């Protein structure tokens, strides 16, 4: 049975690798987003809708948030920030904008707490120093099953002017990461932002190839997924209906609609992920008096009896 929630795609990479620009490209450079990406924050979880923003504290309590006060969010006491917006890409998946893995001003624990919530990752690596040892070290800690749902984006590729140098960079990166990601894509994110409605410029920037690869990942995650605990009878997830005339007009939206039309062969199902003993419970929704956290796991090991018992007692079952 397919996934009953939207796939969650994390945006990751080292500090100043193009993550914020990528988020702007995917989201259509919404005014609110500029404030979000310009502020040092814990992971920012972006979802579709009109709901009010909130912060999830490390104490497990959700606190109302006025997005005008983002600068006041504490890295020491906040697990993540949840913001709801109407954007084309969020009709299909949630995005989790992670802090830079090498940001000297914050502990890795800030992003590590949320990393394994992701179904897939868009990893940004700067073309002029692509795939550093520090990146390889962090990525090696992620589960192998996440790799086939993740993309390596070689950003600022236009900064390498010489075609021979471009080929050398790609050859090296492919050799070092070919089994670590579903695809390796060179992209100029600034050119993508400036493409406007020009589909040729959009394609030349690498954004069209990125859009197509992301579409494949979103649908693979849905097709190979399984319902959240307590949601077994829910319908498979569908894109949000277009209610705002500004939604559905971007090049990403057009590409997704076109790819949906030509998508014919269903992806082969796989067995659901198993729950390991001692699994950390991750809060995927704003908690209320009647709801609780959902279990998220990437374990490949056998199911422990105690873990199964805990799962059957999860809220809503």
C-alpha positions in Angstrom: 0.0 0.0 0.0 1.5 3.4 -0.9 2.5 6.2 1.3 -0.3 8.2 2.9 1.7 11.3 3.6 3.9 13.5 1.4 7.5 12.5 1.0 9.9 14.6 3.0 13.0 15.8 1.1 15.9 17.3 3.0 18.2 19.9 1.5 21.7 19.4 2.8 25.3 20.2 2.2 28.2 22.2 3.7 27.9 25.8 4.7 27.7 28.1 1.6 27.1 25.3 -0.8 24.0 26.7 -2.4 21.3 25.2 -0.2 19.4 28.5 0.3 19.5 29.2 -3.4 18.2 25.7 -4.2 15.4 26.3 -1.7 14.5 29.5 -3.4 14.6 27.8 -6.9 12.3 25.0 -5.7 9.9 27.4 -3.9 9.8 30.1 -6.5 11.6 32.7 -4.3 8.7 33.5 -2.1 9.2 36.8 -0.1 8.8 34.9 3.2 11.4 32.4 2.2 14.1 35.0 1.8 13.7 35.8 5.5 13.9 32.2 6.4 17.0 31.3 4.5 18.8 34.5 5.6 18.4 33.7 9.3 20.5 31.2 11.2 18.0 28.6 12.3 17.6 25.0 13.2 16.1 22.8 10.5 13.1 24.5 8.8 10.3 22.2 7.7 8.3 23.6 4.9 4.8 22.3 4.2 1.9 23.3 2.0 -1.0 25.1 3.6 -2.3 28.1 5.5 -1.6 26.8 9.0 0.2 29.0 11.5 4.0 28.5 11.9 5.3 27.0 15.1 8.6 25.8 16.7 9.0 22.3 18.1 11.0 22.5 21.3 13.4 19.9 22.5 11.0 19.5 25.4 8.4 18.1 23.0 6.2 21.2 23.2 5.0 23.2 20.1 5.2 26.9 20.5 3.4 29.4 18.3 5.7 31.4 16.0 5.3 34.8 14.3 7.6 34.5 11.3 8.5 38.1 11.8 10.4 36.9 14.9 12.5 34.2 13.3 15.6 35.8 14.7 14.5 35.0 18.2 14.3 31.2 17.6 16.8 29.5 19.9 19.2 26.9 18.5 19.7 25.6 22.1 16.0 24.8 22.8 14.4 24.2 19.4 14.3 21.0 17.4 12.8 22.5 14.3 10.7 25.3 12.8 7.6 24.3 10.9 6.3 26.9 8.3 3.3 26.5 6.0 3.3 28.2 2.6 1.5 27.8 -0.7 4.1 26.9 -3.3 4.1 24.6 -6.3 6.7 22.1 -5.0 5.0 21.8 -1.6 1.9 20.4 -3.4 4.0 17.3 -4.0 6.5 17.0 -1.1 7.6 18.6 2.1 11.1 20.2 2.2 13.4 20.3 5.2 16.0 23.0 4.9 19.0 21.8 7.0 21.7 24.0 8.4 25.2 23.6 6.8 26.9 20.5 8.1 30.2 22.5 8.5 28.8 25.7 10.0 31.3 26.5 12.7 28.7 28.5 14.7 26.4 25.5 15.5 26.7 22.0 16.7 26.0 19.1 14.3 23.4 17.9 16.7 21.2 20.8 15.4 20.7 19.0 12.1 21.4 15.4 13.3 18.1 15.4 15.3 16.1 15.7 12.1 18.3 14.1 9.5 16.7 10.6 9.6 13.2 12.0 9.2 14.0 12.5 5.5 12.8 10.1 2.7 15.3 11.6 0.3 18.1 14.2 0.2 19.1 16.9 -2.2 22.8 17.3 -1.3 24.6 20.4 -2.6 28.3 20.4 -3.2 30.2 23.4 -4.5 31.6 22.7 -8.0 35.0 24.4 -7.3 35.7 22.1 -4.4 33.2 19.3 -5.0 32.7 16.4 -2.7 35.1 17.2 0.1 36.2 14.6 2.6 34.0 16.2 5.3 30.9 15.7 3.1 31.8 12.1 2.4 32.3 11.5 6.1 28.9 12.8 7.0 27.0 11.1 4.1 28.6 7.7 5.1 26.6 7.8 8.4 23.3 7.8 6.5 21.5 4.5 5.8 22.2 2.9 2.4 18.5 2.7 1.5 18.4 6.5 1.5 20.9 6.7 -1.3 18.6 5.6 -4.1 16.2 8.4 -3.2 18.9 11.2 -3.0 20.5 13.5 -5.6 24.0 15.0 -5.6 23.8 18.5 -7.0 27.1 20.0 -8.2 26.2 23.6 -7.7 27.7 26.8 -9.2 28.8 24.7 -12.1 28.9 27.8 -14.2 31.9 29.0 -12.1 34.0 26.4 -14.0 34.3 28.1 -17.4 36.6 25.6 -19.2 34.8 22.6 -20.6 37.8 20.3 -20.0 37.8 21.3 -16.3 34.1 20.7 -16.1 34.5 17.2 -17.5 37.3 16.5 -15.0 35.3 17.6 -12.1 32.3 15.5 -13.1 34.4 12.5 -13.8 36.0 12.6 -10.4 32.8 13.2 -8.5 31.0 10.4 -10.4 33.9 8.0 -9.7 33.8 8.9 -5.9 30.0 8.9 -5.5 28.4 6.8 -8.3 27.0 4.3 -5.8 26.1 6.9 -3.2 23.3 8.8 -5.0 20.5 8.1 -7.5 22.0 10.7 -9.8 24.7 13.3 -10.0 23.6 16.6 -11.6 25.5 19.7 -12.4 23.4 22.8 -12.0 23.7 26.6 -11.9 21.1 27.6 -9.4 21.4 31.4 -10.0 20.8 30.9 -13.7 17.8 28.8 -12.8 16.5 31.6 -10.6 16.9 34.1 -13.4 15.4 31.9 -16.1 11.9 33.3 -15.5 9.5 31.6 -17.9 12.2 30.8 -20.4 12.2 27.0 -20.6 15.5 26.9 -22.6 17.4 28.9 -20.0 15.8 26.7 -17.3 17.0 23.6 -19.1 20.4 25.0 -19.8 20.9 25.8 -16.0 20.4 22.1 -15.2 17.1 22.8 -13.4 15.0 20.8 -15.8 17.1 17.7 -15.2 16.9 18.3 -11.5 13.1 18.6 -11.7 12.7 15.4 -13.6 15.0 13.5 -11.2 13.2 14.9 -8.2 9.8 13.9 -9.7 11.1 10.3 -10.0 12.2 10.3 -6.4 9.0 11.7 -5.1 6.9 9.1 -6.8 9.3 6.3 -6.0 9.1 7.2 -2.3 5.2 7.2 -2.5 5.0 4.0 -4.5 7.4 2.1 -2.3 6.2 3.5 0.9 3.7 2.3 3.5 1.1 4.1 5.7 2.1 5.7 8.9 1.1 3.8 12.0 -2.6 4.4 12.5 -3.2 5.6 8.9 -3.5 2.1 7.2 -7.0 2.9 6.0 -6.1 6.3 4.6 -6.1 7.0 0.9 -2.7 7.3 -0.9 -1.3 10.8 -0.9 -2.3 13.1 -3.8 -0.9 16.6 -4.7 -2.7 19.5 -3.1 -5.6 21.0 -5.2 -4.8 24.3 -6.9 -6.9 27.0 -5.2 -4.6 30.0 -5.6 -4.2 31.4 -9.2 -0.5 31.9 -8.6 0.0 28.2 -7.9 0.6 25.8 -10.8 2.2 28.4 -13.1 5.9 27.8 -12.4 8.2 25.8 -14.6 8.5 23.2 -11.8 4.7 22.9 -11.7 4.4 22.6 -15.5 7.2 19.9 -15.5 5.5 17.9 -12.8 2.1 18.0 -14.5 3.7 17.0 -17.8 5.6 14.1 -16.2 2.5 13.0 -14.4 0.7 12.8 -17.7 3.3 10.6 -19.3 4.0 8.5 -16.2 2.5 5.1 -17.1 4.4 2.2 -15.5 4.0 1.9 -11.8 7.1 1.4 -9.7 7.6 -2.0 -8.2 6.7 -2.2 -4.5 9.2 -3.1 -1.8 8.7 -4.4 1.7 8.0 -1.7 4.3 10.9 -0.5 6.5 11.3 -2.3 9.7 11.3 -0.9 13.2 14.4 -1.4 15.3 14.4 -1.8 19.1 15.1 1.4 20.8 14.0 3.5 17.8 13.8 7.2 18.6 10.2 8.6 18.2 10.2 11.6 15.9 7.5 14.2 16.0 6.1 14.6 12.5 3.0 16.6 13.3 2.2 19.3 15.8 1.3 17.3 19.0 -2.1 17.6 20.6 -3.8 16.0 23.5 -4.9 13.1 21.3 -1.9 12.6 19.1 1.6 11.6 19.5 4.8 11.1 17.5 5.1 8.6 14.6 7.8 6.0 14.3 10.3 6.5 11.5 12.9 3.9 10.8 15.7 3.1 8.3 16.6 -0.2 10.0 17.4 -3.2 7.8 17.6 -5.6 10.8 15.0 -8.0 12.2 12.0 -6.7 14.0 12.3 -7.0 17.7 9.3 -8.2 19.7 9.3 -5.2 22.0 9.5 -2.9 19.0 6.4 -4.5 17.4 4.5 -4.3 20.7 5.4 -0.6 20.9 4.2 0.0 17.3 0.8 -1.7 17.9 0.3 0.6 20.9 1.1 3.8 18.9 -1.5 6.6 19.1 -4.4 6.1 16.8 -4.2 2.4 16.6 
